[in-house]
Amino acid sequence: MVICYRRWNICYTETKIKVCMIEIDGSYGEGGGQILRTALSLSCLLRKPFRISNIRANRKNPGLRPQHLAGVKAAKAISQATVDAAAIGSTTLTFNPFTLKGGKYLFDVAEERGSAGSVSLVFQTISLPLAFAGGPSNVTIRGGTHVPWSPPFHYLAGVFIPTIEGMGMVVDAHLERWGWYPMGEGIVHFSIKPASGGLKGISKTDKLQPEEVTAISAASNLPEHIITRQKRQLLKRIFENTPRRATEGTTVSCEEITAPSIGQGTFVFLRVRGGDSYAGFSALGARGKRAEEVADEAAALFLSFLDSQAAIDKHLADQLIPYMAMADGESKIFTAEITLHLMTNIWVVEQFTQARFHIEGAIGNPGIVTCLPELRAKS
């Protein structure tokens, strides 16, 4: 006789206790790769096996792509997991972790097929569990560092990592070589130390009051005037509309970077800091896209965020959800936008933990996300 108590994912049998297989529908919500990444991360951390079906069902090319497969392999390596159906194109996967292990790792997104898949997304799959692996880890990841549909390296280093460090993480990131679409071949090194004191809750509910705006204008293997034009247009956009710009006394700077890479690409990034709060906004160049358009795109995102009166940007909000779930104490954040991506990530987290979230605000609008500690199960 077997009785399953799904709330705690534990099965009681006549002879032993075992963890139940968590079933995840990869088509839920926005139906993208974040469902798989969050499931892998929490599965490794909590030692809970899961089976996922309909992987990336809502995408043009469903199933595992190279960057998702790299994330699976990375999670398998750090948790010594057994994995079924891990292959390019797979729409189902079973993942059963054994034990977390820190150490030295090398992961290549293009190991099985040429790809500029995102380095950042692989890192975000394994960063949380490695913080609780019992020892330090040094991770090198090869792939795309500044590519569409993923956080660029500078967002990780300048916004995401400083924020999770405020919760108790200890992470260092170093960019050795930039990787652009479609060639990739970027190289990034991460150092993750144990979060010996655990994670503490985060509270970001007051409007981010800009004290410092630091920007970069970068390009690889392209005429230098592109970098200069991006910078000039970016600063123009920031300063041209006084009512919308950062508050008086804010320092604004922009660095020009000739980025080492085997490929070609252009990039603009702004980081805004107010106290210990951060937000980031970026744009990538493309064939036929003028340098001024790249700068305009990044500046528009920045100015829109200022108008929202929020504490953190929408991308940081959904990335923080697993960390809020595993932290001690209540967490509350005021985001510039409640997105379907955020809501989907909350759903995945609630399949693995007893964390429960309360949302104030509608999808597409600014809102407050609260993680309630009294409903959280200890890992």
C-alpha positions in Angstrom: 0.0 0.0 0.0 1.3 3.5 -0.9 -0.2 6.8 0.2 1.1 10.0 -1.4 0.9 13.2 0.4 1.4 15.6 -2.6 1.7 18.7 -0.4 5.1 17.5 0.9 6.0 15.3 -2.1 6.6 12.3 0.2 5.3 8.8 -0.3 4.7 6.5 2.7 4.9 2.8 2.0 4.9 -0.3 4.3 8.6 -0.6 4.2 10.2 2.8 3.4 9.8 6.5 2.8 10.6 7.9 -0.6 10.3 11.2 -2.4 7.5 11.3 -5.0 8.1 12.3 -8.6 6.8 15.8 -9.1 5.0 16.2 -12.4 5.5 19.5 -14.3 3.6 20.6 -17.3 6.0 22.6 -19.5 3.2 24.3 -21.4 1.9 26.0 -18.3 1.7 29.8 -18.4 4.2 31.3 -20.8 5.4 27.8 -21.6 9.1 28.6 -22.1 12.5 27.3 -20.9 12.3 29.1 -17.6 9.9 26.4 -16.3 12.6 23.8 -16.9 15.5 25.9 -15.5 13.6 26.6 -12.3 12.6 23.0 -11.9 16.2 21.9 -12.4 17.5 24.4 -9.9 15.0 23.5 -7.1 15.2 19.8 -7.8 19.0 19.9 -7.2 18.7 22.1 -4.1 15.8 20.1 -2.5 16.8 16.6 -3.8 13.3 16.3 -5.3 13.0 14.3 -8.6 10.6 15.6 -11.3 9.2 14.7 -14.7 8.4 17.4 -17.1 6.4 17.1 -20.3 5.6 19.6 -23.1 8.9 21.3 -22.7 8.8 24.7 -24.3 5.5 23.9 -25.8 4.7 27.5 -26.5 7.8 28.2 -28.5 8.3 28.2 -32.3 10.8 25.2 -31.9 9.5 23.2 -29.0 11.7 20.9 -26.9 15.2 21.2 -25.7 17.6 23.5 -27.6 21.3 23.6 -27.0 21.2 26.1 -24.1 18.5 24.1 -22.3 20.4 20.8 -22.8 23.5 22.6 -21.4 21.4 23.6 -18.3 20.3 20.0 -17.9 23.8 18.7 -18.1 25.1 21.3 -15.7 22.4 20.4 -13.2 23.1 16.7 -13.6 26.8 17.3 -13.0 26.4 19.3 -9.7 23.8 16.9 -8.3 25.0 13.6 -9.7 21.5 13.1 -11.0 20.1 10.4 -13.2 18.4 11.8 -16.3 16.2 10.3 -19.0 15.5 11.7 -22.4 18.1 14.5 -22.3 18.6 15.3 -26.0 18.1 18.1 -28.5 14.4 18.3 -29.4 13.2 16.3 -26.4 9.8 17.5 -25.1 9.9 15.2 -22.0 12.5 14.7 -19.3 12.9 12.9 -16.0 15.5 14.2 -13.5 16.4 12.5 -10.3 19.2 14.2 -8.2 21.3 12.4 -5.7 23.6 14.9 -3.8 25.0 18.3 -4.4 28.7 18.7 -5.1 30.7 21.9 -5.3 33.9 22.0 -7.2 35.4 23.0 -10.5 33.1 22.8 -13.6 33.3 23.6 -17.3 30.1 23.7 -19.4 29.8 24.5 -23.1 26.5 25.4 -24.6 27.7 24.4 -28.0 29.1 21.0 -26.9 26.7 19.0 -29.0 25.7 21.5 -31.7 27.0 24.9 -32.7 25.1 27.5 -30.7 25.2 31.0 -29.2 22.9 29.8 -26.4 22.9 31.9 -23.3 25.7 31.6 -20.7 23.5 33.5 -18.2 20.6 31.1 -18.3 22.9 28.1 -17.6 24.4 30.0 -14.7 20.9 30.8 -13.3 20.1 27.1 -13.4 22.9 26.1 -11.1 23.8 29.2 -9.0 21.2 28.7 -6.2 21.9 25.0 -5.5 25.7 25.5 -5.7 25.4 28.1 -2.9 24.3 25.2 -0.7 26.7 22.5 -2.0 28.8 22.6 1.1 31.9 24.0 -0.5 33.0 26.6 -3.0 32.5 26.2 -6.7 34.4 27.6 -9.7 32.3 27.4 -12.9 33.4 28.3 -16.5 30.6 28.5 -19.1 31.2 28.9 -22.8 28.4 30.3 -25.1 26.5 33.5 -25.8 27.2 36.3 -23.4 25.2 39.0 -25.1 22.4 37.4 -27.1 18.7 38.0 -27.6 16.0 36.7 -25.1 18.4 36.3 -22.2 20.1 38.5 -19.5 23.4 39.8 -20.9 26.5 39.2 -18.8 26.5 42.9 -17.7 23.0 42.5 -16.3 24.1 39.5 -14.3 27.2 41.2 -13.0 25.7 44.6 -12.4 22.1 43.9 -11.3 21.3 40.3 -10.5 24.4 39.3 -8.6 24.5 42.4 -6.4 20.9 41.9 -5.5 21.2 38.2 -4.5 24.4 39.0 -2.6 22.2 41.2 -0.5 20.2 38.1 0.4 23.3 36.1 1.4 24.9 34.8 -1.8 28.6 35.2 -2.4 29.3 35.3 -6.2 32.0 36.7 -8.4 31.7 36.9 -12.2 34.5 37.6 -14.8 33.9 38.0 -18.5 36.9 36.7 -20.5 35.5 36.8 -24.0 32.3 38.2 -25.4 30.0 35.9 -27.3 27.5 37.3 -29.9 24.8 35.6 -31.9 25.2 33.5 -34.0 28.8 32.4 -33.3 28.8 32.5 -29.5 32.1 31.2 -28.1 32.1 33.7 -25.2 33.8 32.7 -22.0 32.6 33.6 -18.5 34.0 32.5 -15.1 31.9 32.3 -11.9 33.0 31.8 -8.4 30.2 30.8 -5.9 30.9 30.5 -2.2 28.7 28.7 0.3 25.8 30.8 1.7 26.7 29.6 5.2 24.1 31.7 6.9 21.4 30.8 4.5 19.4 33.4 2.6 17.5 36.2 4.1 14.4 37.8 2.9 14.5 40.8 0.6 12.5 44.0 0.9 12.4 46.3 -2.2 9.2 48.3 -2.1 10.2 51.9 -2.2 10.7 53.7 -5.5 14.3 53.4 -6.7 15.8 56.8 -6.3 18.7 57.0 -8.8 22.0 58.0 -7.4 24.2 56.7 -10.1 23.7 55.7 -13.8 26.6 53.8 -15.3 26.4 52.8 -19.0 28.5 51.1 -21.6 28.6 51.3 -25.3 30.3 48.3 -26.8 31.1 46.6 -30.1 33.3 43.9 -31.5 35.0 43.8 -34.9 33.1 46.7 -36.2 34.0 50.4 -37.0 34.8 52.4 -33.9 32.4 55.1 -34.8 29.5 52.8 -33.9 30.5 52.8 -30.3 30.9 56.6 -30.3 27.5 57.1 -31.9 25.7 54.8 -29.5 27.2 56.6 -26.6 26.4 60.1 -27.9 22.8 59.1 -28.6 22.3 57.4 -25.3 23.5 60.4 -23.3 21.4 62.7 -25.4 18.3 60.6 -24.7 19.0 60.5 -20.9 19.5 64.2 -20.6 17.1 65.6 -23.2 13.9 65.3 -21.1 14.6 66.8 -17.7 11.2 65.8 -16.1 11.8 62.2 -16.9 15.6 62.0 -16.2 17.2 60.8 -13.0 16.9 63.1 -10.0 19.2 66.1 -9.5 22.6 65.1 -8.2 22.6 61.7 -10.0 26.0 60.9 -11.6 25.8 59.6 -15.2 28.7 58.1 -17.1 29.1 55.9 -20.2 32.2 53.8 -21.0 33.2 52.9 -24.5 34.3 49.3 -24.9 36.0 47.5 -27.8 34.9 44.0 -26.8 37.2 41.0 -27.4 35.3 38.4 -29.4 35.5 36.1 -32.4 32.2 37.4 -33.7 30.6 40.8 -34.5 28.0 42.6 -32.4 27.1 45.9 -30.7 25.5 46.5 -27.3 24.3 49.3 -25.0 23.6 48.7 -21.3 22.5 51.1 -18.5 22.7 50.2 -14.8 20.9 52.5 -12.4 21.7 52.3 -8.7 19.8 53.8 -5.8 21.2 52.8 -2.4 21.4 49.0 -2.5 18.8 48.7 -5.2 19.7 48.1 -8.9 18.0 47.9 -12.3 19.4 47.3 -15.7 18.3 48.0 -19.3 20.0 46.9 -22.6 19.7 46.7 -26.3 21.6 44.7 -29.0 22.6 45.8 -32.4 21.6 43.8 -35.6 22.3 44.0 -39.3 20.5 47.1 -40.6 19.9 48.6 -37.2 21.5 52.0 -36.8 23.7 52.7 -33.8 21.3 55.4 -32.7 18.4 52.9 -32.7 20.3 50.6 -30.3 20.9 53.5 -27.9 17.2 54.7 -28.2 15.9 51.3 -27.4 18.0 51.0 -24.2 17.2 54.6 -23.1 13.5 54.0 -23.7 13.5 51.0 -21.3 15.3 53.1 -18.7 13.0 56.1 -18.9 9.9 53.8 -18.8 11.2 52.2 -15.6 11.6 55.6 -14.0 8.0 56.4 -14.9 6.8 53.2 -13.3 8.0 54.5 -9.8 9.0 50.9 -9.1 11.8 49.5 -6.9 13.1 46.8 -9.4 12.8 46.1 -13.1 10.5 43.4 -14.4 13.3 40.9 -15.3 14.9 41.0 -11.9 11.5 40.3 -10.3 11.0 37.0 -12.0 14.6 35.9 -11.5 14.3 36.5 -7.7 11.3 34.2 -7.2 13.3 31.0 -6.3 15.5 33.0 -3.9 12.6 34.5 -2.2 11.1 31.1 -1.8 14.2 29.7 -0.1 14.9 32.7 2.1 14.2 33.1 5.8 11.7 35.9 6.6 9.1 37.6 4.5 10.2 38.9 1.1 8.4 41.7 -0.7 9.3 43.5 -4.0 7.7 46.3 -6.0 8.3 45.5 -9.7 7.8 47.7 -12.7 5.6 45.0 -14.3 3.8 41.9 -13.3 4.6 39.6 -16.2 3.3 36.2 -17.3 6.9 35.0 -17.0 6.9 36.0 -13.3 3.6 34.3 -12.7 4.8 31.1 -14.4 7.9 31.1 -12.3 5.9 31.4 -9.1 3.8 28.4 -10.2 6.9 26.2 -10.7 8.3 27.2 -7.3 5.0 26.3 -5.6 5.3 22.8 -7.1 8.5 22.2 -5.2 8.1 24.2 -2.0 5.6 25.4 0.5 6.4 29.0 -0.3 3.2 30.9 -1.2 3.1 34.2 -3.0 0.6 37.1 -2.9 0.4 39.4 -5.9 -1.0 42.9 -5.8 -1.5 44.2 -9.3 -2.5 42.9 -12.8 -0.4 41.4 -15.5 1.1 44.1 -17.6 1.1 46.7 -14.8 3.4 47.5 -11.8 2.8 45.5 -8.7 3.9 44.1 -5.4 5.0 40.5 -4.9 5.1 39.1 -1.4 6.4 35.7 -0.3 4.8 34.6 2.9 7.3 32.9 5.4 4.7 31.3 7.6 3.7 29.0 4.7 7.3 28.1 3.8 8.6 24.6 4.4 12.2 24.3 5.4 14.5 22.6 2.9 
